[in-house]
């Protein structure tokens, strides 16, 4: 039970009966974040396959430890705009943590 909204029944939407507003929000999230995550994951797999990696290898194109491990450059389209930026491994790990939370729900 949600203590802040105790008077609202705690029911889930049926998968085939989602409100239009929720569908639009999920579509917006997907259009904004999925292309970037896919580009980052693709670069990560390229990094994994490039050489034999040992356990504990630093994930960085420069081999330096830093707060955010850099994979390299990615390019993707976000809401119709091409974007080129560095890819951080954090993006993948945060996505996987978020995905794991939803599996628990």
Secondary structure, DSSP 8 states (H G I E B T S, - for coil): --GGGTTS------TT---HHHHHHHHHHHHHHHHHHHHHHHHHHHHHHHS---TT----TT----SS-EEEEEEEEETTEEEEEEEEHHHHHHHHHHHHHHHH-
